Amino acid sequence: MTQMTMTFDAVDEAAPGPKWAARWSRSWPAYEAWFIARGGDAGPSRTECRAALHRHMPELVPTYDRLVELAGGSDRAARFLSGWCPPAYLGGCSIAAVADGSDVRLVRNYDLSPDLNEGLLLRTEWTGRAVMGMVEFLWGLSDGINDAGLAVALAYGGRQKVGEGFGIATILRYVLETCDTVDQALAALRRIPSHMAYNLVLADADGNTASVEVAPGGGITVMPQPIATNHQGATAVAVRPDFTRTRKRHAHLAALRVPARKLNRHFLRKPLLQDRYRAGFGTLFTAEYDPQARALGLTITGQRWDQTLAAFHEGQRHVDYSRNERLTGASNAQPAPCHDVDWSQAGRIDWRRVAADYASGRGQAIHAYLPSRQPSCRSAA
């Protein structure tokens, strides 16, 4: 049964350390089970995975080595963290970017089951530059922005074909760690192979925007508009198109003619906003990136959570999507509780006890297991 609640955490850790290690301890058991069940053990060896990372994304190798060390150094963890030829995975999402001369915005809805998102907004300086974004696969990104003002977001491309390449979340991490502009990002995407079909939308601080279709095994197609949903090409067959309503959402985005500052509001209502959480397809969050301000506005069930790279605030939000399923996108939703969390202490948690509590129905929000400060979250409707 799909759970209807989630906890979102904002975590700031310049170099991989105890905060990331704590997150690994919490999330790895579920990821390991997924990796085994999907045939990950039959994939490339640890040596082959690291060699692929060194060949295609050498700048990430020192960070990768450190993460593997923090994860305990097992072969399975090392292969998982490389992102090379992972098991297949699917998703949803709508994305658009608008630049109108004085302003730039990239906005995305993340549409999936509440069971299948990490709920982690992470700010890092792993390669010497500041990056923040929503994490997938424990160090990859589904969307994010860097200190040069480059922003990028992904959407599943609607094709189940798998080729030799990296998981797209690892590729997005690389793009934001090494590129300053849309043109630089496109050059990187042309040479780094993805293991599945994905659609990406990009924007930078100079007002450049782009949308690309990434092919399984490598290669990209630059699209005429900076928009994306969950299919590729005008006639290509997509996975569950009627369920995801991908073409309806795409047509809506294609027809939008709005200033950059007003783009976000269109993602907070139908047909872009999705409310089928129990069916595994609801909008978990809307992310509005402002490349010029190096800022992110995260809207979760009607509540706005603003962050910038220069003034990032750790905190936590607890979300109940059952209300949003009844009152789709209601902007008058009551504020979710929030807490500042000292994640540097997270490594002390007995995560097996946390798992046992949840399994027995006695689970608490993670902040209850951590030394915490007084709440000081900031929000704007």
ZABA-611389 format. One record per residue (C-alpha): residue number from 1; x, y negated, z negated; residue in one letter. Coordinates in Angstrom, 3 decimals, decimal comma. Layout:
! ZABA-611389
+-----+----------+----------+----------+------+
!  nr !        x !        y !        z ! rest !
+-----+----------+----------+----------+------+
! NUM !        X !        Y !        Z !    a !
...
+-----+----------+----------+----------+------+
END
This chain:
! ZABA-611389
+-----+----------+----------+----------+------+
!  nr !        x !        y !        z ! rest !
+-----+----------+----------+----------+------+
!   1 !    0,000 !    0,000 !    0,000 !    m !
!   2 !    1,337 !   -3,429 !    0,942 !    t !
!   3 !    2,289 !   -5,510 !   -2,069 !    q !
!   4 !    0,799 !   -8,994 !   -2,122 !    m !
!   5 !    3,412 !  -10,782 !   -4,209 !    t !
!   6 !    6,980 !  -11,889 !   -3,597 !    m !
!   7 !    9,719 !  -13,742 !   -5,403 !    t !
!   8 !   11,803 !  -16,256 !   -3,468 !    f !
!   9 !   15,230 !  -17,187 !   -4,824 !    d !
!  10 !   17,471 !  -20,111 !   -3,872 !    a !
!  11 !   21,084 !  -19,172 !   -4,617 !    v !
!  12 !   24,282 !  -21,181 !   -4,140 !    d !
!  13 !   27,609 !  -19,318 !   -4,088 !    e !
!  14 !   30,482 !  -20,802 !   -2,082 !    a !
!  15 !   32,565 !  -17,604 !   -1,966 !    a !
!  16 !   31,279 !  -14,023 !   -2,267 !    p !
!  17 !   31,174 !  -13,230 !   -5,979 !    g !
!  18 !   28,966 !  -12,101 !   -8,853 !    p !
!  19 !   25,758 !  -13,644 !   -7,505 !    k !
!  20 !   26,021 !  -11,774 !   -4,221 !    w !
!  21 !   27,111 !   -8,609 !   -6,042 !    a !
!  22 !   24,014 !   -8,802 !   -8,223 !    a !
!  23 !   21,813 !   -9,134 !   -5,166 !    r !
!  24 !   23,533 !   -6,123 !   -3,633 !    w !
!  25 !   22,903 !   -4,059 !   -6,758 !    s !
!  26 !   19,222 !   -4,919 !   -6,648 !    r !
!  27 !   18,616 !   -4,448 !   -2,917 !    s !
!  28 !   21,020 !   -1,733 !   -1,795 !    w !
!  29 !   19,011 !    1,285 !   -3,071 !    p !
!  30 !   16,099 !    0,373 !   -0,790 !    a !
!  31 !   18,357 !   -0,465 !    2,148 !    y !
!  32 !   20,346 !    2,736 !    1,651 !    e !
!  33 !   17,164 !    4,808 !    1,749 !    a !
!  34 !   16,119 !    3,012 !    4,958 !    w !
!  35 !   19,583 !    3,496 !    6,490 !    f !
!  36 !   19,576 !    7,229 !    5,787 !    i !
!  37 !   15,971 !    7,764 !    6,906 !    a !
!  38 !   16,573 !    5,939 !   10,197 !    r !
!  39 !   19,658 !    8,019 !   11,062 !    g !
!  40 !   22,315 !    5,501 !   10,073 !    g !
!  41 !   24,669 !    8,249 !    8,901 !    d !
!  42 !   24,872 !    9,526 !   12,472 !    a !
!  43 !   26,089 !    6,132 !   13,707 !    g !
!  44 !   29,610 !    4,808 !   14,251 !    p !
!  45 !   32,297 !    5,500 !   11,671 !    s !
!  46 !   33,536 !    2,954 !    9,174 !    r !
!  47 !   36,702 !    2,452 !   11,243 !    t !
!  48 !   34,707 !    1,940 !   14,438 !    e !
!  49 !   32,385 !   -0,540 !   12,739 !    c !
!  50 !   35,191 !   -2,709 !   11,403 !    r !
!  51 !   36,982 !   -2,547 !   14,764 !    a !
!  52 !   33,840 !   -3,777 !   16,533 !    a !
!  53 !   33,526 !   -6,672 !   14,094 !    l !
!  54 !   37,210 !   -7,524 !   14,600 !    h !
!  55 !   36,802 !   -7,378 !   18,385 !    r !
!  56 !   33,682 !   -9,522 !   18,676 !    h !
!  57 !   33,572 !  -11,685 !   15,516 !    m !
!  58 !   37,081 !  -11,737 !   13,991 !    p !
!  59 !   36,359 !  -14,873 !   11,942 !    e !
!  60 !   33,920 !  -12,845 !    9,812 !    l !
!  61 !   36,307 !   -9,993 !    8,979 !    v !
!  62 !   37,756 !  -11,504 !    5,751 !    p !
!  63 !   34,234 !  -12,173 !    4,450 !    t !
!  64 !   33,112 !   -8,699 !    5,493 !    y !
!  65 !   36,058 !   -7,079 !    3,696 !    d !
!  66 !   35,263 !   -9,004 !    0,520 !    r !
!  67 !   31,575 !   -8,041 !    0,669 !    l !
!  68 !   32,457 !   -4,376 !    1,145 !    v !
!  69 !   34,710 !   -4,615 !   -1,896 !    e !
!  70 !   31,936 !   -6,202 !   -3,974 !    l !
!  71 !   29,530 !   -3,511 !   -2,755 !    a !
!  72 !   31,741 !   -0,762 !   -4,152 !    g !
!  73 !   33,615 !    0,188 !   -1,003 !    g !
!  74 !   31,659 !    3,280 !    0,069 !    s !
!  75 !   31,693 !    4,351 !    3,723 !    d !
!  76 !   27,916 !    3,952 !    4,005 !    r !
!  77 !   27,990 !    0,441 !    2,549 !    a !
!  78 !   30,832 !   -0,543 !    4,873 !    a !
!  79 !   28,981 !    0,717 !    7,943 !    r !
!  80 !   25,752 !   -0,965 !    6,892 !    f !
!  81 !   27,404 !   -4,314 !    6,210 !    l !
!  82 !   29,231 !   -4,349 !    9,557 !    s !
!  83 !   25,912 !   -4,699 !   11,382 !    g !
!  84 !   27,337 !   -2,604 !   14,248 !    w !
!  85 !   24,802 !   -0,315 !   15,966 !    c !
!  86 !   22,305 !   -0,289 !   13,077 !    p !
!  87 !   19,018 !    1,633 !   13,102 !    p !
!  88 !   16,190 !   -0,045 !   15,002 !    a !
!  89 !   13,966 !   -2,543 !   13,208 !    y !
!  90 !   11,031 !   -4,723 !   14,240 !    l !
!  91 !    9,402 !   -7,987 !   13,155 !    g !
!  92 !    7,242 !  -10,935 !   14,148 !    g !
!  93 !    7,601 !  -14,758 !   14,188 !    c !
!  94 !    6,835 !  -17,973 !   16,099 !    s !
!  95 !    9,508 !  -20,613 !   16,712 !    i !
!  96 !    9,758 !  -23,996 !   18,431 !    a !
!  97 !   12,173 !  -26,917 !   18,596 !    a !
!  98 !   11,427 !  -30,535 !   19,530 !    v !
!  99 !   13,825 !  -33,436 !   20,097 !    a !
! 100 !   12,257 !  -36,804 !   20,907 !    d !
! 101 !   15,151 !  -39,220 !   21,017 !    g !
! 102 !   15,086 !  -40,342 !   17,391 !    s !
! 103 !   14,455 !  -37,045 !   15,654 !    d !
! 104 !   15,015 !  -33,299 !   15,964 !    v !
! 105 !   13,162 !  -30,384 !   14,364 !    r !
! 106 !   13,308 !  -26,603 !   14,579 !    l !
! 107 !   10,345 !  -24,848 !   12,959 !    v !
! 108 !    9,618 !  -21,168 !   12,491 !    r !
! 109 !    6,952 !  -18,961 !   10,945 !    n !
! 110 !    8,270 !  -15,707 !    9,527 !    y !
! 111 !    5,505 !  -13,143 !   10,058 !    d !
! 112 !    5,851 !   -9,741 !    8,418 !    l !
! 113 !    4,757 !   -7,666 !    5,443 !    s !
! 114 !    5,659 !   -9,033 !    1,983 !    p !
! 115 !    7,309 !   -5,627 !    1,389 !    d !
! 116 !    9,914 !   -6,266 !    4,074 !    l !
! 117 !   11,542 !   -9,600 !    3,326 !    n !
! 118 !   14,384 !  -10,303 !    0,903 !    e !
! 119 !   13,046 !  -13,685 !   -0,172 !    g !
! 120 !   16,561 !  -15,105 !   -0,470 !    l !
! 121 !   17,596 !  -18,609 !    0,567 !    l !
! 122 !   21,380 !  -18,568 !    0,299 !    l !
! 123 !   23,877 !  -21,422 !    0,557 !    r !
! 124 !   27,481 !  -20,396 !    1,209 !    t !
! 125 !   30,888 !  -21,678 !    2,275 !    e !
! 126 !   32,269 !  -18,271 !    3,188 !    w !
! 127 !   34,439 !  -19,412 !    6,108 !    t !
! 128 !   35,069 !  -22,920 !    4,793 !    g !
! 129 !   31,902 !  -24,513 !    6,141 !    r !
! 130 !   28,536 !  -24,939 !    4,448 !    a !
! 131 !   25,702 !  -22,753 !    5,733 !    v !
! 132 !   22,233 !  -22,175 !    4,283 !    m !
! 133 !   19,467 !  -19,939 !    5,517 !    g !
! 134 !   17,081 !  -17,097 !    4,869 !    m !
! 135 !   18,958 !  -13,840 !    4,381 !    v !
! 136 !   18,352 !  -10,513 !    6,086 !    e !
! 137 !   20,394 !   -7,348 !    5,571 !    f !
! 138 !   22,087 !   -8,914 !    2,563 !    l !
! 139 !   24,411 !  -11,274 !    4,425 !    w !
! 140 !   22,890 !  -11,817 !    7,855 !    g !
! 141 !   20,364 !  -14,569 !    8,558 !    l !
! 142 !   16,918 !  -14,745 !   10,142 !    s !
! 143 !   17,242 !  -18,529 !   10,376 !    d !
! 144 !   19,581 !  -21,191 !    9,050 !    g !
! 145 !   21,560 !  -24,390 !    9,495 !    i !
! 146 !   25,204 !  -25,391 !    9,081 !    n !
! 147 !   27,069 !  -28,556 !    8,117 !    d !
! 148 !   27,457 !  -29,590 !   11,775 !    a !
! 149 !   23,665 !  -29,709 !   12,080 !    g !
! 150 !   23,295 !  -26,588 !   14,230 !    l !
! 151 !   20,075 !  -24,704 !   13,438 !    a !
! 152 !   18,904 !  -21,351 !   14,792 !    v !
! 153 !   16,050 !  -18,903 !   14,205 !    a !
! 154 !   15,189 !  -15,463 !   15,563 !    l !
! 155 !   12,035 !  -13,652 !   16,649 !    a !
! 156 !   11,713 !   -9,996 !   17,590 !    y !
! 157 !   11,684 !   -9,618 !   21,385 !    g !
! 158 !    8,938 !   -7,000 !   21,537 !    g !
! 159 !   11,003 !   -4,238 !   23,133 !    r !
! 160 !   11,997 !   -0,981 !   21,418 !    q !
! 161 !   14,989 !   -0,272 !   23,639 !    k !
! 162 !   18,270 !   -0,031 !   21,714 !    v !
! 163 !   21,746 !   -0,687 !   23,099 !    g !
! 164 !   25,271 !   -0,847 !   21,727 !    e !
! 165 !   25,644 !   -4,037 !   19,754 !    g !
! 166 !   25,234 !   -5,837 !   16,442 !    f !
! 167 !   22,128 !   -6,432 !   14,396 !    g !
! 168 !   20,855 !   -9,873 !   15,316 !    i !
! 169 !   20,998 !  -11,160 !   11,720 !    a !
! 170 !   24,782 !  -10,618 !   11,706 !    t !
! 171 !   25,062 !  -12,476 !   15,015 !    i !
! 172 !   23,134 !  -15,450 !   13,614 !    l !
! 173 !   25,474 !  -15,534 !   10,637 !    r !
! 174 !   28,418 !  -15,654 !   13,035 !    y !
! 175 !   26,902 !  -18,417 !   15,162 !    v !
! 176 !   26,343 !  -20,657 !   12,145 !    l !
! 177 !   29,779 !  -19,920 !   10,687 !    e !
! 178 !   31,678 !  -20,743 !   13,894 !    t !
! 179 !   29,648 !  -23,051 !   16,170 !    c !
! 180 !   28,861 !  -26,782 !   16,009 !    d !
! 181 !   26,530 !  -27,239 !   18,977 !    t !
! 182 !   23,893 !  -25,456 !   21,021 !    v !
! 183 !   26,348 !  -25,074 !   23,929 !    d !
! 184 !   28,929 !  -23,406 !   21,691 !    q !
! 185 !   26,266 !  -21,101 !   20,297 !    a !
! 186 !   25,129 !  -20,083 !   23,786 !    l !
! 187 !   28,727 !  -19,233 !   24,711 !    a !
! 188 !   28,995 !  -16,995 !   21,641 !    a !
! 189 !   25,663 !  -15,316 !   22,361 !    l !
! 190 !   26,751 !  -14,537 !   25,928 !    r !
! 191 !   29,754 !  -12,525 !   24,752 !    r !
! 192 !   28,435 !  -10,816 !   21,581 !    i !
! 193 !   26,131 !   -7,841 !   22,269 !    p !
! 194 !   22,887 !   -7,392 !   20,330 !    s !
! 195 !   21,573 !   -3,908 !   19,629 !    h !
! 196 !   17,951 !   -4,880 !   20,362 !    m !
! 197 !   15,877 !   -7,477 !   22,185 !    a !
! 198 !   15,463 !  -10,755 !   20,320 !    y !
! 199 !   14,391 !  -14,293 !   21,110 !    n !
! 200 !   16,327 !  -17,194 !   19,614 !    l !
! 201 !   15,598 !  -20,917 !   19,414 !    v !
! 202 !   18,409 !  -23,358 !   18,688 !    l !
! 203 !   18,744 !  -27,097 !   18,003 !    a !
! 204 !   21,641 !  -29,352 !   17,055 !    d !
! 205 !   22,164 !  -32,793 !   15,561 !    a !
! 206 !   22,648 !  -34,396 !   18,999 !    d !
! 207 !   19,135 !  -33,376 !   20,029 !    g !
! 208 !   20,077 !  -30,432 !   22,217 !    n !
! 209 !   17,624 !  -27,514 !   22,118 !    t !
! 210 !   17,451 !  -24,103 !   23,769 !    a !
! 211 !   15,606 !  -20,803 !   23,746 !    s !
! 212 !   17,232 !  -17,559 !   24,851 !    v !
! 213 !   16,111 !  -13,996 !   25,354 !    e !
! 214 !   18,782 !  -11,606 !   24,086 !    v !
! 215 !   18,936 !   -8,224 !   25,835 !    a !
! 216 !   19,764 !   -4,885 !   24,160 !    p !
! 217 !   23,435 !   -4,112 !   24,705 !    g !
! 218 !   24,367 !   -7,662 !   25,690 !    g !
! 219 !   23,390 !  -10,588 !   27,886 !    g !
! 220 !   21,063 !  -13,547 !   27,467 !    i !
! 221 !   18,488 !  -15,371 !   29,564 !    t !
! 222 !   18,003 !  -19,091 !   28,897 !    v !
! 223 !   14,301 !  -19,954 !   28,913 !    m !
! 224 !   12,672 !  -23,159 !   30,232 !    p !
! 225 !   11,143 !  -24,254 !   26,894 !    q !
! 226 !   12,626 !  -24,108 !   23,350 !    p !
! 227 !    9,868 !  -21,831 !   22,050 !    i !
! 228 !    9,637 !  -18,123 !   21,227 !    a !
! 229 !    7,238 !  -15,472 !   20,000 !    t !
! 230 !    7,420 !  -11,670 !   20,306 !    n !
! 231 !    7,711 !  -10,757 !   23,962 !    h !
! 232 !   10,214 !  -11,336 !   26,754 !    q !
! 233 !    9,343 !  -12,482 !   30,250 !    g !
! 234 !    5,946 !  -13,239 !   31,701 !    a !
! 235 !    5,067 !   -9,648 !   32,595 !    t !
! 236 !    7,220 !   -7,453 !   30,334 !    a !
! 237 !    5,360 !   -4,975 !   28,132 !    v !
! 238 !    5,625 !   -5,881 !   24,445 !    a !
! 239 !    5,149 !   -3,732 !   21,355 !    v !
! 240 !    1,623 !   -4,176 !   19,923 !    r !
! 241 !    0,919 !   -7,452 !   21,789 !    p !
! 242 !   -2,737 !   -7,537 !   20,808 !    d !
! 243 !   -1,915 !   -6,994 !   17,140 !    f !
! 244 !    0,847 !   -9,625 !   17,039 !    t !
! 245 !   -1,101 !  -11,991 !   19,357 !    r !
! 246 !    2,279 !  -12,897 !   20,807 !    t !
! 247 !    1,007 !  -14,271 !   24,116 !    r !
! 248 !   -1,705 !  -16,359 !   22,480 !    k !
! 249 !    0,856 !  -17,878 !   20,116 !    r !
! 250 !    3,293 !  -18,475 !   22,969 !    h !
! 251 !    0,639 !  -20,219 !   25,069 !    a !
! 252 !   -0,224 !  -22,439 !   22,120 !    h !
! 253 !    3,419 !  -23,433 !   21,643 !    l !
! 254 !    3,897 !  -24,023 !   25,361 !    a !
! 255 !    0,984 !  -26,476 !   25,394 !    a !
! 256 !    2,078 !  -28,450 !   22,321 !    l !
! 257 !    3,106 !  -32,033 !   22,981 !    r !
! 258 !    3,945 !  -33,486 !   19,588 !    v !
! 259 !    6,671 !  -35,672 !   18,067 !    p !
! 260 !    9,400 !  -33,775 !   16,237 !    a !
! 261 !    8,180 !  -34,971 !   12,835 !    r !
! 262 !    4,711 !  -33,524 !   13,430 !    k !
! 263 !    5,770 !  -30,114 !   14,705 !    l !
! 264 !    5,733 !  -28,449 !   11,282 !    n !
! 265 !    2,039 !  -29,112 !   10,610 !    r !
! 266 !    1,029 !  -27,002 !   13,631 !    h !
! 267 !    2,778 !  -23,967 !   12,140 !    f !
! 268 !    0,695 !  -24,273 !    8,973 !    l !
! 269 !   -2,562 !  -23,406 !   10,700 !    r !
! 270 !   -3,909 !  -20,913 !   13,205 !    k !
! 271 !   -3,167 !  -19,598 !   15,760 !    p !
! 272 !    0,457 !  -19,791 !   14,583 !    l !
! 273 !   -0,241 !  -19,103 !   10,917 !    l !
! 274 !   -0,979 !  -15,404 !   10,275 !    q !
! 275 !   -2,959 !  -14,123 !    7,276 !    d !
! 276 !   -3,102 !  -10,344 !    7,776 !    r !
! 277 !   -0,799 !   -9,519 !    4,895 !    y !
! 278 !   -2,368 !   -6,180 !    4,022 !    r !
! 279 !   -1,996 !   -5,103 !    7,642 !    a !
! 280 !    1,699 !   -6,006 !    7,511 !    g !
! 281 !    1,545 !   -9,233 !    9,548 !    f !
! 282 !    1,246 !  -12,403 !    7,496 !    g !
! 283 !    3,228 !  -15,650 !    7,487 !    t !
! 284 !    5,573 !  -15,265 !    4,530 !    l !
! 285 !    7,089 !  -18,722 !    4,943 !    f !
! 286 !    7,373 !  -21,639 !    7,349 !    t !
! 287 !   10,877 !  -23,076 !    7,698 !    a !
! 288 !   11,353 !  -26,602 !    9,051 !    e !
! 289 !   14,979 !  -27,448 !    9,865 !    y !
! 290 !   16,140 !  -31,033 !   10,334 !    d !
! 291 !   19,552 !  -30,872 !   12,068 !    p !
! 292 !   20,320 !  -34,554 !   11,565 !    q !
! 293 !   19,688 !  -34,448 !    7,807 !    a !
! 294 !   21,149 !  -30,911 !    7,468 !    r !
! 295 !   17,919 !  -30,118 !    5,617 !    a !
! 296 !   15,356 !  -27,363 !    5,233 !    l !
! 297 !   11,731 !  -27,673 !    4,175 !    g !
! 298 !   10,335 !  -24,291 !    3,183 !    l !
! 299 !    6,538 !  -23,986 !    2,964 !    t !
! 300 !    5,232 !  -20,930 !    1,113 !    i !
! 301 !    1,451 !  -20,534 !    0,679 !    t !
! 302 !    0,960 !  -24,283 !    0,968 !    g !
! 303 !    3,807 !  -25,288 !   -1,357 !    q !
! 304 !    6,770 !  -27,212 !    0,050 !    r !
! 305 !   10,325 !  -26,527 !   -1,196 !    w !
! 306 !   12,961 !  -28,955 !    0,111 !    d !
! 307 !   16,690 !  -28,273 !    0,206 !    q !
! 308 !   19,712 !  -29,893 !    1,842 !    t !
! 309 !   23,247 !  -28,648 !    2,297 !    l !
! 310 !   24,567 !  -31,633 !    0,364 !    a !
! 311 !   22,091 !  -31,353 !   -2,530 !    a !
! 312 !   21,096 !  -27,713 !   -2,868 !    f !
! 313 !   19,220 !  -26,664 !   -6,014 !    h !
! 314 !   19,053 !  -23,092 !   -7,225 !    e !
! 315 !   15,591 !  -21,953 !   -8,260 !    g !
! 316 !   12,851 !  -19,401 !   -7,924 !    q !
! 317 !    9,275 !  -19,252 !   -6,665 !    r !
! 318 !    6,723 !  -16,504 !   -7,302 !    h !
! 319 !    4,111 !  -16,074 !   -4,572 !    v !
! 320 !    0,747 !  -14,318 !   -4,416 !    d !
! 321 !   -0,423 !  -13,902 !   -0,831 !    y !
! 322 !   -3,828 !  -12,502 !   -1,765 !    s !
! 323 !   -5,118 !  -16,062 !   -2,214 !    r !
! 324 !   -3,718 !  -17,108 !    1,154 !    n !
! 325 !   -5,390 !  -14,128 !    2,787 !    e !
! 326 !   -8,751 !  -15,487 !    1,625 !    r !
! 327 !   -7,996 !  -19,195 !    2,103 !    l !
! 328 !   -5,788 !  -19,182 !    5,167 !    t !
! 329 !   -3,080 !  -21,812 !    4,935 !    g !
! 330 !   -4,914 !  -23,795 !    2,266 !    a !
! 331 !   -2,846 !  -26,881 !    1,542 !    s !
! 332 !   -4,509 !  -27,231 !   -1,850 !    n !
! 333 !   -3,084 !  -23,952 !   -3,161 !    a !
! 334 !   -2,002 !  -24,204 !   -6,766 !    q !
! 335 !    1,744 !  -24,506 !   -7,322 !    p !
! 336 !    3,523 !  -21,208 !   -7,800 !    a !
! 337 !    5,596 !  -20,986 !  -10,968 !    p !
! 338 !    9,247 !  -21,805 !  -10,436 !    c !
! 339 !   12,351 !  -21,370 !  -12,520 !    h !
! 340 !   15,981 !  -22,355 !  -12,339 !    d !
! 341 !   18,038 !  -19,194 !  -12,580 !    v !
! 342 !   21,664 !  -18,798 !  -13,595 !    d !
! 343 !   22,552 !  -16,226 !  -10,962 !    w !
! 344 !   26,190 !  -16,082 !  -12,084 !    s !
! 345 !   24,878 !  -13,919 !  -14,946 !    q !
! 346 !   22,935 !  -11,598 !  -12,642 !    a !
! 347 !   25,709 !   -9,042 !  -12,554 !    g !
! 348 !   24,881 !   -8,172 !  -16,181 !    r !
! 349 !   21,428 !   -6,888 !  -15,337 !    i !
! 350 !   20,725 !   -3,178 !  -15,544 !    d !
! 351 !   18,978 !   -2,946 !  -12,178 !    w !
! 352 !   17,906 !    0,634 !  -12,842 !    r !
! 353 !   15,856 !   -0,688 !  -15,769 !    r !
! 354 !   14,316 !   -3,326 !  -13,492 !    v !
! 355 !   13,380 !   -0,629 !  -10,968 !    a !
! 356 !   11,954 !    1,593 !  -13,709 !    a !
! 357 !    9,830 !   -1,274 !  -15,039 !    d !
! 358 !    8,354 !   -1,952 !  -11,628 !    y !
! 359 !    7,761 !    1,734 !  -10,937 !    a !
! 360 !    5,842 !    2,055 !  -14,207 !    s !
! 361 !    3,796 !   -1,083 !  -13,586 !    g !
! 362 !    5,571 !   -3,127 !  -16,287 !    r !
! 363 !    7,620 !   -5,227 !  -13,890 !    g !
! 364 !    8,399 !   -8,865 !  -14,636 !    q !
! 365 !    9,745 !  -11,670 !  -12,494 !    a !
! 366 !   13,521 !  -11,389 !  -12,146 !    i !
! 367 !   14,076 !  -14,601 !  -14,088 !    h !
! 368 !   12,754 !  -12,786 !  -17,160 !    a !
! 369 !   15,817 !  -10,530 !  -17,027 !    y !
! 370 !   18,260 !  -13,425 !  -16,678 !    l !
! 371 !   19,595 !  -16,187 !  -18,938 !    p !
! 372 !   17,642 !  -19,197 !  -17,671 !    s !
! 373 !   17,419 !  -22,942 !  -18,005 !    r !
! 374 !   14,343 !  -25,096 !  -18,259 !    q !
! 375 !   12,380 !  -25,261 !  -14,996 !    p !
! 376 !   13,342 !  -28,205 !  -12,812 !    s !
! 377 !   12,066 !  -27,222 !   -9,360 !    c !
! 378 !   11,172 !  -29,978 !   -6,954 !    r !
! 379 !    8,272 !  -29,707 !   -4,535 !    s !
! 380 !    6,201 !  -31,837 !   -2,231 !    a !
! 381 !    2,845 !  -30,903 !   -0,759 !    a !
+-----+----------+----------+----------+------+
END
